[in-house]
Amino acid sequence: MYTDLSRMQCSVLTQLCMAHVGLNAFLYRFHLALSPECPLCLVPETVTHYLLACPWF
Ligand SMILES: [Zn+2]
């Protein structure tokens, strides 16, 4: 899956698969975001929400 991707693309894909990415649901766990929610939808800003549901992204 990673063979044709750049180093940066591999990094982002790995972060998304592990849910260790700069989305509010993850950042909030470490007190790096004020809220775990998506600013537009007011639901937890998870990878699933980011990729499949959020109209903003
Ligand atoms: Zn959203």
N, CA, C, O and the ligand as a Tripos MOL2 file, in Angstrom:
@<TRIPOS>MOLECULE
protein
  229   227    58     0     0
PROTEIN
NO_CHARGES

@<TRIPOS>ATOM
      1 N           0.8260   -1.1920    0.0000 N.3       1 MET1
      2 CA          0.0000    0.0000    0.0000 C.3       1 MET1
      3 C           0.8730    1.2600    0.0000 C.2       1 MET1
      4 O           0.4400    2.3080   -0.4800 O.2       1 MET1
      5 N           2.0910    1.1700    0.5310 N.am      2 TYR2
      6 CA          2.9340    2.3440    0.6770 C.3       2 TYR2
      7 C           3.9660    2.5000   -0.4450 C.2       2 TYR2
      8 O           4.7020    3.4870   -0.4620 O.2       2 TYR2
      9 N           4.0330    1.5700   -1.3580 N.am      3 THR3
     10 CA          5.1440    1.5470   -2.3060 C.3       3 THR3
     11 C           5.1990    2.7580   -3.2300 C.2       3 THR3
     12 O           6.2910    3.2260   -3.5530 O.2       3 THR3
     13 N           4.0620    3.2730   -3.6610 N.am      4 ASP4
     14 CA          4.0560    4.3830   -4.6010 C.3       4 ASP4
     15 C           3.8530    5.7390   -3.9380 C.2       4 ASP4
     16 O           3.6020    6.7330   -4.6200 O.2       4 ASP4
     17 N           3.9590    5.7840   -2.6180 N.am      5 LEU5
     18 CA          3.7250    7.0350   -1.8990 C.3       5 LEU5
     19 C           5.0400    7.6740   -1.4870 C.2       5 LEU5
     20 O           6.0470    6.9980   -1.2790 O.2       5 LEU5
     21 N           5.0020    8.9890   -1.3750 N.am      6 SER6
     22 CA          6.1670    9.7120   -0.8740 C.3       6 SER6
     23 C           6.2790    9.4910    0.6390 C.2       6 SER6
     24 O           5.3600    8.9770    1.2760 O.2       6 SER6
     25 N           7.4050    9.8840    1.1860 N.am      7 ARG7
     26 CA          7.6090    9.7520    2.6260 C.3       7 ARG7
     27 C           6.5300   10.5140    3.4050 C.2       7 ARG7
     28 O           6.0170   10.0130    4.4050 O.2       7 ARG7
     29 N           6.1890   11.7160    2.9500 N.am      8 MET8
     30 CA          5.1570   12.5320    3.6070 C.3       8 MET8
     31 C           3.7930   11.8560    3.5220 C.2       8 MET8
     32 O           3.0510   11.8350    4.5040 O.2       8 MET8
     33 N           3.4560   11.3030    2.3570 N.am      9 GLN9
     34 CA          2.1740   10.6180    2.1910 C.3       9 GLN9
     35 C           2.0960    9.3830    3.0880 C.2       9 GLN9
     36 O           1.0490    9.1150    3.6780 O.2       9 GLN9
     37 N           3.1840    8.6350    3.1970 N.am     10 CYS10
     38 CA          3.2210    7.4710    4.0870 C.3      10 CYS10
     39 C           2.9970    7.8950    5.5290 C.2      10 CYS10
     40 O           2.2850    7.2290    6.2800 O.2      10 CYS10
     41 N           3.6110    9.0060    5.9070 N.am     11 SER11
     42 CA          3.4600    9.5020    7.2650 C.3      11 SER11
     43 C           2.0090    9.8600    7.5710 C.2      11 SER11
     44 O           1.4810    9.4790    8.6150 O.2      11 SER11
     45 N           1.3750   10.5810    6.6760 N.am     12 VAL12
     46 CA         -0.0220   10.9820    6.8820 C.3      12 VAL12
     47 C          -0.9350    9.7570    6.9050 C.2      12 VAL12
     48 O          -1.8300    9.6670    7.7460 O.2      12 VAL12
     49 N          -0.7170    8.8220    5.9940 N.am     13 LEU13
     50 CA         -1.5450    7.6090    5.9590 C.3      13 LEU13
     51 C          -1.4080    6.8190    7.2550 C.2      13 LEU13
     52 O          -2.4040    6.3340    7.7910 O.2      13 LEU13
     53 N          -0.2010    6.6870    7.7550 N.am     14 THR14
     54 CA          0.0200    5.9720    9.0130 C.3      14 THR14
     55 C          -0.6650    6.6920   10.1710 C.2      14 THR14
     56 O          -1.2910    6.0600   11.0220 O.2      14 THR14
     57 N          -0.5440    8.0050   10.1980 N.am     15 GLN15
     58 CA         -1.1880    8.7760   11.2680 C.3      15 GLN15
     59 C          -2.7050    8.5980   11.2240 C.2      15 GLN15
     60 O          -3.3390    8.4480   12.2690 O.2      15 GLN15
     61 N          -3.2890    8.6130   10.0370 N.am     16 LEU16
     62 CA         -4.7390    8.4430    9.9130 C.3      16 LEU16
     63 C          -5.1640    7.0380   10.3340 C.2      16 LEU16
     64 O          -6.1720    6.8780   11.0220 O.2      16 LEU16
     65 N          -4.4120    6.0260    9.9310 N.am     17 CYS17
     66 CA         -4.7540    4.6470   10.2920 C.3      17 CYS17
     67 C          -4.6830    4.4270   11.8010 C.2      17 CYS17
     68 O          -5.4760    3.6680   12.3590 O.2      17 CYS17
     69 N          -3.7420    5.0830   12.4530 N.am     18 MET18
     70 CA         -3.5550    4.9120   13.8920 C.3      18 MET18
     71 C          -4.3690    5.9190   14.7050 C.2      18 MET18
     72 O          -4.3960    5.8500   15.9330 O.2      18 MET18
     73 N          -5.0260    6.8470   14.0250 N.am     19 ALA19
     74 CA         -5.7970    7.9180   14.6730 C.3      19 ALA19
     75 C          -4.9160    8.7890   15.5540 C.2      19 ALA19
     76 O          -5.3960    9.3950   16.5120 O.2      19 ALA19
     77 N          -3.6330    8.8540   15.2340 N.am     20 HIS20
     78 CA         -2.7100    9.7440   15.9330 C.3      20 HIS20
     79 C          -2.3790   10.8880   14.9830 C.2      20 HIS20
     80 O          -1.2920   10.9590   14.4080 O.2      20 HIS20
     81 N          -3.3370   11.7650   14.8420 N.am     21 VAL21
     82 CA         -3.2460   12.8310   13.8540 C.3      21 VAL21
     83 C          -3.7850   14.1120   14.4790 C.2      21 VAL21
     84 O          -4.5160   14.0640   15.4680 O.2      21 VAL21
     85 N          -3.4360   15.2260   13.9180 N.am     22 GLY22
     86 CA         -3.7900   16.5160   14.5140 C.3      22 GLY22
     87 C          -5.2440   16.8970   14.3970 C.2      22 GLY22
     88 O          -5.5590   18.0130   13.9850 O.2      22 GLY22
     89 N          -6.1380   15.9940   14.7510 N.am     23 LEU23
     90 CA         -7.5590   16.3010   14.8100 C.3      23 LEU23
     91 C          -7.9350   16.5200   16.2700 C.2      23 LEU23
     92 O          -7.2920   15.9800   17.1700 O.2      23 LEU23
     93 N          -8.9670   17.3050   16.5000 N.am     24 ASN24
     94 CA         -9.3010   17.7190   17.8650 C.3      24 ASN24
     95 C          -9.5610   16.5630   18.8180 C.2      24 ASN24
     96 O          -9.2080   16.6620   19.9930 O.2      24 ASN24
     97 N         -10.1640   15.4710   18.3600 N.am     25 ALA25
     98 CA        -10.4460   14.3420   19.2520 C.3      25 ALA25
     99 C          -9.1570   13.7610   19.8220 C.2      25 ALA25
    100 O          -9.1330   13.3260   20.9740 O.2      25 ALA25
    101 N          -8.0990   13.7480   19.0400 N.am     26 PHE26
    102 CA         -6.8020   13.2540   19.5150 C.3      26 PHE26
    103 C          -6.0890   14.3230   20.3410 C.2      26 PHE26
    104 O          -5.5760   14.0220   21.4190 O.2      26 PHE26
    105 N          -6.0490   15.5480   19.8640 N.am     27 LEU27
    106 CA         -5.3290   16.6180   20.5510 C.3      27 LEU27
    107 C          -5.9260   16.9170   21.9240 C.2      27 LEU27
    108 O          -5.2040   17.2650   22.8580 O.2      27 LEU27
    109 N          -7.2560   16.7810   22.0440 N.am     28 TYR28
    110 CA         -7.9280   17.0790   23.3090 C.3      28 TYR28
    111 C          -7.4740   16.1390   24.4200 C.2      28 TYR28
    112 O          -7.4230   16.5340   25.5850 O.2      28 TYR28
    113 N          -7.1460   14.9080   24.0720 N.am     29 ARG29
    114 CA         -6.6790   13.9300   25.0750 C.3      29 ARG29
    115 C          -5.4100   14.4000   25.7590 C.2      29 ARG29
    116 O          -5.1460   14.0250   26.9020 O.2      29 ARG29
    117 N          -4.6300   15.2070   25.0810 N.am     30 PHE30
    118 CA         -3.3610   15.6850   25.6310 C.3      30 PHE30
    119 C          -3.4230   17.1720   25.9710 C.2      30 PHE30
    120 O          -2.3930   17.8270   26.1280 O.2      30 PHE30
    121 N          -4.6430   17.6950   26.0820 N.am     31 HIS31
    122 CA         -4.8660   19.0980   26.4520 C.3      31 HIS31
    123 C          -4.2130   20.0520   25.4510 C.2      31 HIS31
    124 O          -3.7250   21.1180   25.8260 O.2      31 HIS31
    125 N          -4.2090   19.6630   24.1850 N.am     32 LEU32
    126 CA         -3.6480   20.5080   23.1360 C.3      32 LEU32
    127 C          -4.7360   21.1570   22.2910 C.2      32 LEU32
    128 O          -4.4440   21.9200   21.3700 O.2      32 LEU32
    129 N          -6.0020   20.8470   22.6110 N.am     33 ALA33
    130 CA         -7.1380   21.4840   21.9530 C.3      33 ALA33
    131 C          -8.1570   21.8200   23.0330 C.2      33 ALA33
    132 O          -8.2430   21.1270   24.0460 O.2      33 ALA33
    133 N          -8.9190   22.8670   22.8230 N.am     34 LEU34
    134 CA         -9.9020   23.2900   23.8220 C.3      34 LEU34
    135 C         -11.1160   22.3700   23.8640 C.2      34 LEU34
    136 O         -11.7800   22.2640   24.8950 O.2      34 LEU34
    137 N         -11.4110   21.7030   22.7460 N.am     35 SER35
    138 CA        -12.5850   20.8420   22.6600 C.3      35 SER35
    139 C         -12.2770   19.6770   21.7240 C.2      35 SER35
    140 O         -11.4950   19.8410   20.7870 O.2      35 SER35
    141 N         -12.8730   18.5000   21.9520 N.am     36 PRO36
    142 CA        -12.6700   17.3820   21.0200 C.3      36 PRO36
    143 C         -13.5630   17.4690   19.7920 C.2      36 PRO36
    144 O         -13.4780   16.6210   18.9040 O.2      36 PRO36
    145 N         -14.4080   18.4720   19.7330 N.am     37 GLU37
    146 CA        -15.4080   18.5480   18.6730 C.3      37 GLU37
    147 C         -14.8980   19.2690   17.4250 C.2      37 GLU37
    148 O         -14.0130   20.1230   17.4820 O.2      37 GLU37
    149 N         -15.4920   18.8880   16.3060 N.am     38 CYS38
    150 CA        -15.2750   19.5890   15.0450 C.3      38 CYS38
    151 C         -15.9070   20.9800   15.1770 C.2      38 CYS38
    152 O         -17.0590   21.0770   15.6010 O.2      38 CYS38
    153 N         -15.2010   22.0490   14.8330 N.am     39 PRO39
    154 CA        -15.7520   23.3910   14.9940 C.3      39 PRO39
    155 C         -17.0210   23.6430   14.1750 C.2      39 PRO39
    156 O         -17.8340   24.4860   14.5530 O.2      39 PRO39
    157 N         -17.1980   22.9460   13.0880 N.am     40 LEU40
    158 CA        -18.3580   23.1680   12.2390 C.3      40 LEU40
    159 C         -19.5460   22.2910   12.6390 C.2      40 LEU40
    160 O         -20.6780   22.7690   12.7110 O.2      40 LEU40
    161 N         -19.2830   20.9990   12.9010 N.am     41 CYS41
    162 CA        -20.3670   20.0330   13.0900 C.3      41 CYS41
    163 C         -20.7210   19.8010   14.5550 C.2      41 CYS41
    164 O         -21.7980   19.2840   14.8530 O.2      41 CYS41
    165 N         -19.8420   20.1710   15.4630 N.am     42 LEU42
    166 CA        -20.0530   19.9920   16.8950 C.3      42 LEU42
    167 C         -20.2460   18.5240   17.2740 C.2      42 LEU42
    168 O         -21.0360   18.2100   18.1640 O.2      42 LEU42
    169 N         -19.5360   17.6380   16.6080 N.am     43 VAL43
    170 CA        -19.4330   16.2240   16.9760 C.3      43 VAL43
    171 C         -17.9410   15.9370   17.1080 C.2      43 VAL43
    172 O         -17.1300   16.7040   16.5900 O.2      43 VAL43
    173 N         -17.5480   14.8430   17.7940 N.am     44 PRO44
    174 CA        -16.1150   14.5660   17.9390 C.3      44 PRO44
    175 C         -15.3920   14.5270   16.5840 C.2      44 PRO44
    176 O         -15.8200   13.8550   15.6450 O.2      44 PRO44
    177 N         -14.2910   15.2670   16.5210 N.am     45 GLU45
    178 CA        -13.5210   15.3640   15.2710 C.3      45 GLU45
    179 C         -12.5660   14.1790   15.1800 C.2      45 GLU45
    180 O         -11.3720   14.3080   15.4520 O.2      45 GLU45
    181 N         -13.1030   13.0300   14.7970 N.am     46 THR46
    182 CA        -12.3180   11.8010   14.6510 C.3      46 THR46
    183 C         -11.8870   11.6420   13.1950 C.2      46 THR46
    184 O         -12.3040   12.4050   12.3230 O.2      46 THR46
    185 N         -11.0500   10.6420   12.9490 N.am     47 VAL47
    186 CA        -10.6120   10.3660   11.5750 C.3      47 VAL47
    187 C         -11.8120   10.0030   10.7030 C.2      47 VAL47
    188 O         -11.9090   10.4580    9.5630 O.2      47 VAL47
    189 N         -12.7110    9.1990   11.2240 N.am     48 THR48
    190 CA        -13.9120    8.8090   10.4700 C.3      48 THR48
    191 C         -14.7460   10.0370   10.1130 C.2      48 THR48
    192 O         -15.2030   10.1800    8.9780 O.2      48 THR48
    193 N         -14.9380   10.9110   11.0820 N.am     49 HIS49
    194 CA        -15.7040   12.1300   10.8080 C.3      49 HIS49
    195 C         -14.9850   12.9770    9.7630 C.2      49 HIS49
    196 O         -15.6030   13.4740    8.8210 O.2      49 HIS49
    197 N         -13.6780   13.1380    9.9380 N.am     50 TYR50
    198 CA        -12.8820   13.9620    9.0310 C.3      50 TYR50
    199 C         -12.9450   13.4520    7.5910 C.2      50 TYR50
    200 O         -13.1080   14.2410    6.6610 O.2      50 TYR50
    201 N         -12.8170   12.1500    7.4060 N.am     51 LEU51
    202 CA        -12.7320   11.5890    6.0590 C.3      51 LEU51
    203 C         -14.0990   11.3550    5.4100 C.2      51 LEU51
    204 O         -14.2370   11.4870    4.1940 O.2      51 LEU51
    205 N         -15.1080   11.0100    6.2120 N.am     52 LEU52
    206 CA        -16.3640   10.5470    5.6260 C.3      52 LEU52
    207 C         -17.5680   11.4310    5.8460 C.2      52 LEU52
    208 O         -18.5200   11.3700    5.0670 O.2      52 LEU52
    209 N         -17.5610   12.2600    6.8900 N.am     53 ALA53
    210 CA        -18.7870   12.9510    7.2350 C.3      53 ALA53
    211 C         -18.7140   14.4660    7.1860 C.2      53 ALA53
    212 O         -19.7140   15.1230    6.8980 O.2      53 ALA53
    213 N         -17.5690   15.0200    7.4580 N.am     54 CYS54
    214 CA        -17.4880   16.4690    7.6490 C.3      54 CYS54
    215 C         -17.6130   17.2130    6.3190 C.2      54 CYS54
    216 O         -16.8080   16.9870    5.4150 O.2      54 CYS54
    217 N         -18.6060   18.0940    6.1840 N.am     55 PRO55
    218 CA        -18.7290   18.8560    4.9460 C.3      55 PRO55
    219 C         -17.6450   19.9200    4.8030 C.2      55 PRO55
    220 O         -17.3740   20.3880    3.6970 O.2      55 PRO55
    221 N         -17.0240   20.3040    5.9200 N.am     56 TRP56
    222 CA        -15.9740   21.3190    5.8920 C.3      56 TRP56
    223 C         -14.7390   20.8000    5.1600 C.2      56 TRP56
    224 O         -14.1260   21.5210    4.3730 O.2      56 TRP56
    225 N         -14.3820   19.5540    5.4250 N.am     57 PHE57
    226 CA        -13.1910   18.9600    4.8040 C.3      57 PHE57
    227 C         -13.5650   18.1630    3.5790 C.2      57 PHE57
    228 O         -12.6930   17.5900    2.9250 O.2      57 PHE57
    229 ZN        -17.1130   18.3660   10.8980 Zn       58 ZN58
@<TRIPOS>BOND
     1     1     2 1
     2     2     3 1
     3     3     4 2
     4     3     5 am
     5     5     6 1
     6     6     7 1
     7     7     8 2
     8     7     9 am
     9     9    10 1
    10    10    11 1
    11    11    12 2
    12    11    13 am
    13    13    14 1
    14    14    15 1
    15    15    16 2
    16    15    17 am
    17    17    18 1
    18    18    19 1
    19    19    20 2
    20    19    21 am
    21    21    22 1
    22    22    23 1
    23    23    24 2
    24    23    25 am
    25    25    26 1
    26    26    27 1
    27    27    28 2
    28    27    29 am
    29    29    30 1
    30    30    31 1
    31    31    32 2
    32    31    33 am
    33    33    34 1
    34    34    35 1
    35    35    36 2
    36    35    37 am
    37    37    38 1
    38    38    39 1
    39    39    40 2
    40    39    41 am
    41    41    42 1
    42    42    43 1
    43    43    44 2
    44    43    45 am
    45    45    46 1
    46    46    47 1
    47    47    48 2
    48    47    49 am
    49    49    50 1
    50    50    51 1
    51    51    52 2
    52    51    53 am
    53    53    54 1
    54    54    55 1
    55    55    56 2
    56    55    57 am
    57    57    58 1
    58    58    59 1
    59    59    60 2
    60    59    61 am
    61    61    62 1
    62    62    63 1
    63    63    64 2
    64    63    65 am
    65    65    66 1
    66    66    67 1
    67    67    68 2
    68    67    69 am
    69    69    70 1
    70    70    71 1
    71    71    72 2
    72    71    73 am
    73    73    74 1
    74    74    75 1
    75    75    76 2
    76    75    77 am
    77    77    78 1
    78    78    79 1
    79    79    80 2
    80    79    81 am
    81    81    82 1
    82    82    83 1
    83    83    84 2
    84    83    85 am
    85    85    86 1
    86    86    87 1
    87    87    88 2
    88    87    89 am
    89    89    90 1
    90    90    91 1
    91    91    92 2
    92    91    93 am
    93    93    94 1
    94    94    95 1
    95    95    96 2
    96    95    97 am
    97    97    98 1
    98    98    99 1
    99    99   100 2
   100    99   101 am
   101   101   102 1
   102   102   103 1
   103   103   104 2
   104   103   105 am
   105   105   106 1
   106   106   107 1
   107   107   108 2
   108   107   109 am
   109   109   110 1
   110   110   111 1
   111   111   112 2
   112   111   113 am
   113   113   114 1
   114   114   115 1
   115   115   116 2
   116   115   117 am
   117   117   118 1
   118   118   119 1
   119   119   120 2
   120   119   121 am
   121   121   122 1
   122   122   123 1
   123   123   124 2
   124   123   125 am
   125   125   126 1
   126   126   127 1
   127   127   128 2
   128   127   129 am
   129   129   130 1
   130   130   131 1
   131   131   132 2
   132   131   133 am
   133   133   134 1
   134   134   135 1
   135   135   136 2
   136   135   137 am
   137   137   138 1
   138   138   139 1
   139   139   140 2
   140   139   141 am
   141   141   142 1
   142   142   143 1
   143   143   144 2
   144   143   145 am
   145   145   146 1
   146   146   147 1
   147   147   148 2
   148   147   149 am
   149   149   150 1
   150   150   151 1
   151   151   152 2
   152   151   153 am
   153   153   154 1
   154   154   155 1
   155   155   156 2
   156   155   157 am
   157   157   158 1
   158   158   159 1
   159   159   160 2
   160   159   161 am
   161   161   162 1
   162   162   163 1
   163   163   164 2
   164   163   165 am
   165   165   166 1
   166   166   167 1
   167   167   168 2
   168   167   169 am
   169   169   170 1
   170   170   171 1
   171   171   172 2
   172   171   173 am
   173   173   174 1
   174   174   175 1
   175   175   176 2
   176   175   177 am
   177   177   178 1
   178   178   179 1
   179   179   180 2
   180   179   181 am
   181   181   182 1
   182   182   183 1
   183   183   184 2
   184   183   185 am
   185   185   186 1
   186   186   187 1
   187   187   188 2
   188   187   189 am
   189   189   190 1
   190   190   191 1
   191   191   192 2
   192   191   193 am
   193   193   194 1
   194   194   195 1
   195   195   196 2
   196   195   197 am
   197   197   198 1
   198   198   199 1
   199   199   200 2
   200   199   201 am
   201   201   202 1
   202   202   203 1
   203   203   204 2
   204   203   205 am
   205   205   206 1
   206   206   207 1
   207   207   208 2
   208   207   209 am
   209   209   210 1
   210   210   211 1
   211   211   212 2
   212   211   213 am
   213   213   214 1
   214   214   215 1
   215   215   216 2
   216   215   217 am
   217   217   218 1
   218   218   219 1
   219   219   220 2
   220   219   221 am
   221   221   222 1
   222   222   223 1
   223   223   224 2
   224   223   225 am
   225   225   226 1
   226   226   227 1
   227   227   228 2
@<TRIPOS>SUBSTRUCTURE
     1 MET1         2 RESIDUE 1 A MET
     2 TYR2         6 RESIDUE 1 A TYR
     3 THR3        10 RESIDUE 1 A THR
     4 ASP4        14 RESIDUE 1 A ASP
     5 LEU5        18 RESIDUE 1 A LEU
     6 SER6        22 RESIDUE 1 A SER
     7 ARG7        26 RESIDUE 1 A ARG
     8 MET8        30 RESIDUE 1 A MET
     9 GLN9        34 RESIDUE 1 A GLN
    10 CYS10       38 RESIDUE 1 A CYS
    11 SER11       42 RESIDUE 1 A SER
    12 VAL12       46 RESIDUE 1 A VAL
    13 LEU13       50 RESIDUE 1 A LEU
    14 THR14       54 RESIDUE 1 A THR
    15 GLN15       58 RESIDUE 1 A GLN
    16 LEU16       62 RESIDUE 1 A LEU
    17 CYS17       66 RESIDUE 1 A CYS
    18 MET18       70 RESIDUE 1 A MET
    19 ALA19       74 RESIDUE 1 A ALA
    20 HIS20       78 RESIDUE 1 A HIS
    21 VAL21       82 RESIDUE 1 A VAL
    22 GLY22       86 RESIDUE 1 A GLY
    23 LEU23       90 RESIDUE 1 A LEU
    24 ASN24       94 RESIDUE 1 A ASN
    25 ALA25       98 RESIDUE 1 A ALA
    26 PHE26      102 RESIDUE 1 A PHE
    27 LEU27      106 RESIDUE 1 A LEU
    28 TYR28      110 RESIDUE 1 A TYR
    29 ARG29      114 RESIDUE 1 A ARG
    30 PHE30      118 RESIDUE 1 A PHE
    31 HIS31      122 RESIDUE 1 A HIS
    32 LEU32      126 RESIDUE 1 A LEU
    33 ALA33      130 RESIDUE 1 A ALA
    34 LEU34      134 RESIDUE 1 A LEU
    35 SER35      138 RESIDUE 1 A SER
    36 PRO36      142 RESIDUE 1 A PRO
    37 GLU37      146 RESIDUE 1 A GLU
    38 CYS38      150 RESIDUE 1 A CYS
    39 PRO39      154 RESIDUE 1 A PRO
    40 LEU40      158 RESIDUE 1 A LEU
    41 CYS41      162 RESIDUE 1 A CYS
    42 LEU42      166 RESIDUE 1 A LEU
    43 VAL43      170 RESIDUE 1 A VAL
    44 PRO44      174 RESIDUE 1 A PRO
    45 GLU45      178 RESIDUE 1 A GLU
    46 THR46      182 RESIDUE 1 A THR
    47 VAL47      186 RESIDUE 1 A VAL
    48 THR48      190 RESIDUE 1 A THR
    49 HIS49      194 RESIDUE 1 A HIS
    50 TYR50      198 RESIDUE 1 A TYR
    51 LEU51      202 RESIDUE 1 A LEU
    52 LEU52      206 RESIDUE 1 A LEU
    53 ALA53      210 RESIDUE 1 A ALA
    54 CYS54      214 RESIDUE 1 A CYS
    55 PRO55      218 RESIDUE 1 A PRO
    56 TRP56      222 RESIDUE 1 A TRP
    57 PHE57      226 RESIDUE 1 A PHE
    58 ZN58       229 GROUP 0 **** ****
